[in-house]
Amino acid sequence: MNFAAWSHFLWLRAVDKAAQWEIRIMGQQVLEMLHAIVPTLYAEHWRIYQTQFLDRPNR
């Protein structure tokens, strides 16, 4: 997928609490990999991921 398609996927599957937990965990792993490559492009996804999921003990 291109970066725009990944961005759309991440909004729906990695940082949306309504996403099914299994796909959300996979989406968050993808986000971690993409953020390592192009952090500025996925900075907003990363911010939401950190505040909603990493600051709490349970995903």
C-alpha angles and dihedrals in degrees: 000000000000123000093265092053091048089050091054091047091050093051090053101037112020106040103023112097089206091067116105108266096239094054091040091058091048090047091051090052089052089049091053091053096045093045089054089056102040109010097171093055094054099032095117093048088049093050092053092044091053096046098042103035114015097047090058126067095230126052 
